[in-house]
């Protein structure tokens, strides 16, 4: 390479460097702003995560403290005074509060607490379904069987995770109405269902025997 060529390359490189510095001086603030934005967003995300974790921990501590009360009425009252800041936290709190209220004999109040979850569109569907199921259970002494049957039938459909538990309640309503044959048929369908848990199948088997039915165990999916 001649001295002339070497000189030209040095000059070209210097020009490129000058242009780069010029671009940095002119547009460097954009890159700096982007970096600050990324770092700030990451910091804010960590801050929010820490806040949410702290709120969840505080809610858990408050519920544990309420459940440590000796009397059912005191537990129910203490839980009812707690406030949750997220829909899911409020749903869990409502389930625990309703349980304490039911144990204290306040079934109407428990049903009202559960309905606040079943009517809340901000919580996942399974939360609302569980709330509806529990509401029907606590209303067993205050709501007529036809209304409860309609409620359980709405849950005893494919795609609902509480389907078989709702079927069990429908069988119990059959017994309540004196229709033993219908109850036995429902319990047998539970025995035959591949999604039935061992505990649910055991209860179905015991109920069928008590009703004088002849369980067909060979058809059970979990045999």
Residue frames relative to the residue before (quaternion, step in Angstrom):
aa qw qx qy qz dx dy dz
X 1.0000 0.0000 0.0000 0.0000 0.00 0.00 0.00
X 0.4151 -0.7195 0.5039 0.2370 3.59 -0.88 1.00
X 0.6539 -0.5035 0.3874 0.4109 3.53 -1.27 0.32
X 0.6208 0.5583 -0.3402 0.4326 3.54 1.09 -0.76
X 0.6642 0.5010 -0.3014 0.4658 3.55 0.97 -0.94
X 0.6409 0.5275 -0.3183 0.4578 3.55 0.99 -0.86
X 0.6494 0.5197 -0.3126 0.4589 3.55 0.95 -0.85
X 0.6479 0.5247 -0.3156 0.4530 3.57 1.00 -0.90
X 0.6544 0.5126 -0.3153 0.4578 3.59 0.96 -0.85
X 0.6397 0.5230 -0.3228 0.4615 3.58 1.01 -0.82
X 0.6572 0.5023 -0.3094 0.4690 3.54 0.99 -0.86
X 0.6433 0.5288 -0.3193 0.4523 3.57 0.99 -0.90
X 0.6601 0.5084 -0.3018 0.4634 3.57 0.97 -0.90
X 0.6408 0.5233 -0.3193 0.4621 3.54 1.02 -0.79
X 0.6330 0.5256 -0.3255 0.4660 3.55 1.03 -0.83
X 0.6443 0.5181 -0.3198 0.4628 3.60 0.97 -0.86
X 0.6512 0.5147 -0.3152 0.4601 3.56 0.95 -0.88
X 0.6498 0.5162 -0.3169 0.4593 3.56 0.96 -0.87
X 0.6442 0.5157 -0.3207 0.4650 3.57 1.03 -0.81
X 0.6400 0.5304 -0.3227 0.4526 3.57 0.98 -0.86
X 0.6601 0.4942 -0.3032 0.4776 3.56 0.89 -0.90
X 0.6334 0.5367 -0.3274 0.4512 3.53 1.07 -0.77
X 0.6499 0.5085 -0.3077 0.4738 3.55 1.01 -0.87
X 0.6507 0.5202 -0.3180 0.4526 3.56 0.98 -0.85
X 0.6546 0.5038 -0.3149 0.4674 3.55 0.99 -0.84
X 0.7171 0.4601 -0.2562 0.4565 3.54 0.97 -0.86
X 0.8313 0.2070 -0.0664 0.5116 3.58 0.87 -0.99
X 0.3942 0.7529 -0.4591 0.2588 3.58 1.24 0.04
X 0.5909 0.5906 -0.3668 0.4092 3.56 1.09 -0.64
X 0.5986 0.5626 -0.3666 0.4367 3.59 1.16 -0.60
X 0.6597 0.4974 -0.3015 0.4758 3.56 0.95 -0.92
X 0.6486 0.5180 -0.3178 0.4582 3.56 0.98 -0.88
X 0.6501 0.5136 -0.3130 0.4644 3.56 0.99 -0.86
X 0.6376 0.5261 -0.3239 0.4602 3.59 1.02 -0.80
X 0.6489 0.5138 -0.3145 0.4648 3.57 0.97 -0.86
X 0.6476 0.5149 -0.3099 0.4684 3.56 0.95 -0.92
X 0.6503 0.5291 -0.3117 0.4473 3.58 1.02 -0.85
X 0.6587 0.5052 -0.3075 0.4651 3.56 0.96 -0.89
X 0.6717 0.4895 -0.2962 0.4706 3.56 0.89 -0.96
X 0.6572 0.5165 -0.3093 0.4535 3.58 0.97 -0.87
X 0.6502 0.5160 -0.3158 0.4596 3.58 0.98 -0.85
X 0.6508 0.5079 -0.3167 0.4671 3.57 0.98 -0.85
X 0.6583 0.5080 -0.3087 0.4619 3.56 0.98 -0.85
X 0.6566 0.5103 -0.3105 0.4605 3.57 0.99 -0.84
X 0.6303 0.5352 -0.3273 0.4574 3.56 1.06 -0.81
X 0.6594 0.4928 -0.3059 0.4783 3.58 0.95 -0.86
X 0.6305 0.5378 -0.3270 0.4542 3.57 1.04 -0.79
X 0.6692 0.4895 -0.2983 0.4728 3.58 0.94 -0.90
X 0.6336 0.5273 -0.3331 0.4577 3.58 0.99 -0.81
X 0.6556 0.5052 -0.3071 0.4697 3.56 0.98 -0.87
X 0.6388 0.5266 -0.3225 0.4589 3.58 1.01 -0.80
X 0.6690 0.5022 -0.2986 0.4596 3.58 0.92 -0.95
X 0.6441 0.5148 -0.3225 0.4649 3.57 1.01 -0.82
X 0.6507 0.5155 -0.3129 0.4615 3.57 1.01 -0.84
X 0.6524 0.5097 -0.3157 0.4635 3.59 0.99 -0.82
X 0.6506 0.5111 -0.3174 0.4634 3.58 0.97 -0.85
X 0.6519 0.5100 -0.3124 0.4661 3.56 1.00 -0.83
X 0.6497 0.5150 -0.3146 0.4622 3.57 0.99 -0.84
X 0.6385 0.5174 -0.3223 0.4699 3.59 1.02 -0.81
X 0.6565 0.5132 -0.3095 0.4581 3.57 0.94 -0.87
X 0.6500 0.5142 -0.3151 0.4624 3.57 0.96 -0.86
X 0.6572 0.5147 -0.3116 0.4539 3.57 0.98 -0.87
X 0.6672 0.4943 -0.3095 0.4634 3.59 0.96 -0.81
X 0.6330 0.5223 -0.3318 0.4652 3.58 1.00 -0.78
X 0.6483 0.5152 -0.3169 0.4624 3.57 0.97 -0.86
X 0.6540 0.5090 -0.3154 0.4623 3.59 1.00 -0.79
X 0.6833 0.4953 -0.2853 0.4542 3.57 0.96 -0.85
X 0.5971 0.5761 -0.3613 0.4254 3.57 1.23 -0.32
X 0.4649 0.6727 -0.4488 0.3605 3.59 1.28 -0.12
X 0.5138 -0.6866 0.4293 0.2834 3.59 -0.99 0.81
X 0.7612 0.3732 -0.1916 0.4946 3.57 0.93 -0.88
X 0.5781 -0.6016 0.4252 0.3508 3.59 -1.07 0.76
X 0.6583 0.5181 -0.3115 0.4486 3.57 0.94 -0.90
X 0.6568 0.5095 -0.3137 0.4590 3.57 0.99 -0.81
X 0.6363 0.5209 -0.3311 0.4628 3.59 1.01 -0.79
X 0.6634 0.5086 -0.3032 0.4575 3.56 0.91 -0.94
X 0.6752 0.4969 -0.2935 0.4594 3.58 0.90 -0.92
X 0.6668 0.5079 -0.3016 0.4544 3.57 0.96 -0.88
X 0.6565 0.5020 -0.3083 0.4712 3.58 0.98 -0.83
X 0.6471 0.5365 -0.3175 0.4389 3.58 1.00 -0.80
X 0.6621 0.5149 -0.3033 0.4522 3.59 1.16 -0.52
X 0.5690 0.5961 -0.3832 0.4173 3.60 1.26 -0.22
X 0.1949 -0.7681 0.6002 0.1083 3.56 -1.12 0.72
X 0.1869 -0.7684 0.6041 0.0982 3.58 -0.88 0.98
X 0.3619 -0.7764 0.4845 0.1775 3.57 -0.95 0.87
X 0.7158 0.3454 -0.2556 0.5504 3.61 1.24 0.02
X 0.6159 -0.5688 0.3854 0.3855 3.61 -1.10 0.59
X 0.6674 0.4941 -0.3094 0.4634 3.60 0.94 -0.85
X 0.6459 0.5111 -0.3173 0.4700 3.56 0.99 -0.80
X 0.6437 0.5166 -0.3167 0.4674 3.55 1.02 -0.79
X 0.6371 0.5297 -0.3317 0.4511 3.60 1.04 -0.74
X 0.6558 0.4991 -0.3077 0.4756 3.58 0.92 -0.91
X 0.6425 0.5208 -0.3107 0.4685 3.56 0.98 -0.87
X 0.6479 0.5217 -0.3157 0.4565 3.58 0.98 -0.84
X 0.6314 0.5285 -0.3386 0.4554 3.60 0.98 -0.79
X 0.6846 0.4764 -0.2856 0.4720 3.57 0.90 -0.92
X 0.6448 0.5209 -0.3194 0.4591 3.58 1.00 -0.81
X 0.6627 0.5034 -0.3039 0.4638 3.56 0.93 -0.91
X 0.6235 0.5375 -0.3410 0.4539 3.58 1.04 -0.72
X 0.6694 0.4862 -0.2925 0.4796 3.56 0.96 -0.88
X 0.6424 0.5212 -0.3234 0.4594 3.58 1.02 -0.78
X 0.6493 0.5076 -0.3180 0.4686 3.58 1.00 -0.79
X 0.6416 0.5172 -0.3197 0.4676 3.58 1.02 -0.80
X 0.6808 0.4645 -0.2785 0.4931 3.56 1.15 -0.62
X 0.5648 -0.6261 0.3740 0.3862 3.59 1.27 0.06
X 0.5522 0.6055 -0.3949 0.4153 3.59 1.26 0.17
X 0.0315 -0.8641 0.5024 -0.0016 3.56 0.67 1.14
X 0.6393 0.5272 -0.3358 0.4478 3.58 0.97 -0.78
X 0.6611 0.4889 -0.2982 0.4847 3.57 1.00 -0.82
X 0.6214 0.5381 -0.3356 0.4601 3.58 1.07 -0.75
X 0.6464 0.5161 -0.3156 0.4651 3.58 0.98 -0.85
X 0.6404 0.5212 -0.3180 0.4659 3.58 1.00 -0.81
X 0.6425 0.5210 -0.3149 0.4654 3.58 1.01 -0.81
X 0.6792 0.4875 -0.2835 0.4698 3.58 0.94 -0.88
X 0.6347 0.5372 -0.3347 0.4432 3.58 1.01 -0.73
X 0.5770 0.5762 -0.3814 0.4354 3.58 1.16 -0.49
X 0.6563 0.4755 -0.3028 0.5015 3.58 1.20 -0.53
X 0.6770 0.5032 -0.3023 0.4439 3.60 0.86 -0.94
X 0.7072 0.4365 -0.2602 0.4915 3.60 1.17 -0.50
X 0.5825 0.6027 -0.3594 0.4103 3.58 1.29 -0.11
X 0.2611 -0.8068 0.5151 0.1250 3.58 -0.34 1.24
X 0.5844 0.6018 -0.3687 0.4004 3.59 1.24 -0.15
X 0.6631 0.4640 -0.3140 0.4963 3.61 1.23 -0.21
X 0.6412 -0.5355 0.3743 0.4027 3.62 -1.15 0.49
X 0.6586 -0.5502 0.3515 0.3740 3.56 -1.17 0.65
X 0.6384 0.5411 -0.3478 0.4227 3.61 0.92 -0.82
X 0.6024 0.5449 -0.3586 0.4600 3.62 1.07 -0.65
X 0.6800 0.4909 -0.2927 0.4592 3.57 0.91 -0.94
X 0.6460 0.5193 -0.3198 0.4591 3.58 1.03 -0.76
X 0.6394 0.5092 -0.3212 0.4782 3.58 0.98 -0.82
X 0.6451 0.5209 -0.3208 0.4579 3.57 0.97 -0.85
X 0.6490 0.5084 -0.3175 0.4686 3.60 0.97 -0.82
X 0.6438 0.5266 -0.3136 0.4581 3.57 0.99 -0.86
X 0.6908 0.4721 -0.2776 0.4720 3.58 0.87 -0.97
X 0.5995 0.5605 -0.3600 0.4436 3.59 1.08 -0.67
X 0.6559 0.5069 -0.3063 0.4681 3.58 0.95 -0.88
X 0.6431 0.5292 -0.3277 0.4461 3.58 1.03 -0.74
X 0.7215 0.4389 -0.2685 0.4634 3.59 0.82 -0.93
X 0.6639 0.4886 -0.3038 0.4777 3.58 1.26 -0.29
X 0.3233 0.7945 -0.4735 0.2001 3.60 1.25 0.18
X 0.7379 0.4007 -0.2306 0.4916 3.60 1.09 -0.62
X 0.7489 0.4079 -0.2123 0.4772 3.58 1.22 -0.26
X 0.7268 0.3575 -0.2197 0.5438 3.60 1.23 -0.31
X 0.5265 -0.6617 0.4316 0.3141 3.58 -0.91 0.88
X 0.6497 -0.5671 0.3552 0.3607 3.55 -1.19 0.62
X 0.6152 0.5586 -0.3576 0.4261 3.60 1.04 -0.67
X 0.6610 0.4956 -0.3035 0.4747 3.56 0.98 -0.83
X 0.6614 0.4920 -0.3054 0.4767 3.56 0.96 -0.84
X 0.6207 0.5395 -0.3455 0.4520 3.59 1.01 -0.76
X 0.6489 0.5138 -0.3173 0.4629 3.58 0.93 -0.87
X 0.6555 0.5180 -0.3114 0.4528 3.56 1.01 -0.80
X 0.6855 0.4666 -0.2850 0.4807 3.59 0.93 -0.87
X 0.6170 0.5425 -0.3494 0.4504 3.60 1.05 -0.67
X 0.6251 0.5392 -0.3348 0.4542 3.58 1.09 -0.66
X 0.7031 0.4327 -0.2557 0.5030 3.58 1.19 -0.53
X 0.6583 0.5199 -0.3022 0.4528 3.61 1.19 -0.50
X 0.4667 0.6552 -0.4550 0.3821 3.57 0.82 1.02
X 0.6388 -0.5352 0.3748 0.4062 3.61 -1.12 0.53
X 0.7485 0.3784 -0.2924 0.4594 3.53 -1.02 0.84
X 0.6509 0.4631 -0.3135 0.5134 3.58 1.24 -0.33
X 0.4369 -0.7410 0.4471 0.2453 3.56 -0.65 1.10
X 0.6801 0.4602 -0.2864 0.4937 3.58 1.22 -0.36
X 0.2722 0.8239 -0.4701 0.1613 3.56 1.31 0.16
X 0.7323 0.4314 -0.2611 0.4577 3.60 0.72 -0.99
X 0.6125 0.5237 -0.3555 0.4735 3.58 1.08 -0.60
X 0.6321 0.5097 -0.3257 0.4844 3.57 1.09 -0.71
X 0.6142 0.5373 -0.3414 0.4665 3.61 1.06 -0.73
X 0.6307 0.5314 -0.3310 0.4586 3.58 1.01 -0.79
X 0.6670 0.4905 -0.3012 0.4730 3.58 0.95 -0.83
X 0.6229 0.5257 -0.3415 0.4679 3.58 1.07 -0.66
X 0.6248 0.5223 -0.3378 0.4719 3.58 1.06 -0.70
X 0.6460 0.5078 -0.3209 0.4711 3.58 1.01 -0.76
X 0.6290 0.5108 -0.3320 0.4829 3.58 1.10 -0.64
X 0.5898 0.5498 -0.3638 0.4664 3.58 1.13 -0.62
X 0.6440 0.5116 -0.3136 0.4746 3.56 0.99 -0.85
X 0.6456 0.5407 -0.3105 0.4409 3.54 0.98 -0.92
X 0.7186 0.4221 -0.2453 0.4952 3.56 1.07 -0.74
X 0.5691 -0.6350 0.3642 0.3746 3.58 1.29 0.01
X 0.5530 0.6026 -0.3973 0.4162 3.58 1.25 0.18
X 0.1337 -0.8424 0.5195 0.0522 3.58 0.32 1.27
X 0.6311 0.5527 -0.3434 0.4223 3.59 0.99 -0.78
X 0.6536 0.4996 -0.3105 0.4761 3.56 0.97 -0.85
X 0.6381 0.5271 -0.3235 0.4586 3.59 1.01 -0.79
X 0.6532 0.5088 -0.3148 0.4641 3.59 0.94 -0.90
X 0.6426 0.5234 -0.3218 0.4577 3.57 0.98 -0.82
X 0.6565 0.4985 -0.3141 0.4709 3.60 0.98 -0.79
X 0.6559 0.5018 -0.3184 0.4655 3.58 0.93 -0.85
X 0.6344 0.5199 -0.3362 0.4629 3.59 1.02 -0.74
X 0.6389 0.5218 -0.3291 0.4595 3.59 1.01 -0.76
X 0.6137 0.5273 -0.3425 0.4775 3.57 1.14 -0.62
X 0.6376 0.5259 -0.3192 0.4637 3.58 1.00 -0.84
X 0.7103 0.4666 -0.2527 0.4624 3.57 1.02 -0.81
X 0.5964 0.6104 -0.3570 0.3797 3.59 1.20 -0.41
X 0.4510 -0.7176 0.4696 0.2473 3.58 -0.77 1.06
X 0.6766 0.4979 -0.2972 0.4539 3.59 1.16 -0.46
X 0.4971 0.6655 -0.4297 0.3541 3.60 1.25 -0.14
X 0.4119 -0.6977 0.5307 0.2487 3.56 -0.99 0.87
X 0.6620 -0.5038 0.3696 0.4139 3.56 -1.26 0.35
X 0.6509 0.5225 -0.3165 0.4507 3.60 0.98 -0.82
X 0.6639 0.4967 -0.3012 0.4710 3.57 0.97 -0.86
X 0.6508 0.5038 -0.3157 0.4722 3.58 0.97 -0.79
X 0.6306 0.5323 -0.3363 0.4538 3.57 1.01 -0.76
X 0.6569 0.4967 -0.3132 0.4730 3.59 0.94 -0.84
X 0.6395 0.5254 -0.3227 0.4592 3.58 1.01 -0.83
X 0.6512 0.5187 -0.3108 0.4585 3.57 0.96 -0.87
X 0.6651 0.5019 -0.3036 0.4622 3.57 0.91 -0.92
X 0.6543 0.5131 -0.3146 0.4579 3.58 0.98 -0.83
X 0.6467 0.5225 -0.3230 0.4522 3.58 0.97 -0.83
X 0.6482 0.5087 -0.3155 0.4707 3.58 0.95 -0.88
X 0.6569 0.5173 -0.3106 0.4521 3.59 0.96 -0.87
X 0.6941 0.4596 -0.2677 0.4852 3.57 1.14 -0.67
X 0.5457 -0.6337 0.3932 0.3821 3.57 1.27 -0.07
X 0.4394 0.7013 -0.4537 0.3305 3.56 1.24 0.34
X 0.3639 -0.7023 0.5660 0.2323 3.57 -1.32 0.23
X 0.2495 -0.8063 0.5173 0.1414 3.61 0.04 1.26
X 0.2756 -0.7460 0.5873 0.1508 3.55 -0.99 0.89
X 0.1513 -0.8516 0.4976 0.0646 3.54 0.30 1.29
X 0.6000 0.5840 -0.3737 0.3991 3.57 1.08 -0.54
X 0.6660 0.4854 -0.3024 0.4789 3.59 1.24 -0.35
X 0.4963 0.6738 -0.4247 0.3452 3.56 1.29 -0.15
X 0.4792 -0.6897 0.4684 0.2743 3.57 -0.89 0.99
X 0.7477 0.3813 -0.2176 0.4982 3.57 1.08 -0.61
X 0.2633 0.7907 -0.5180 0.1927 3.57 1.17 0.48
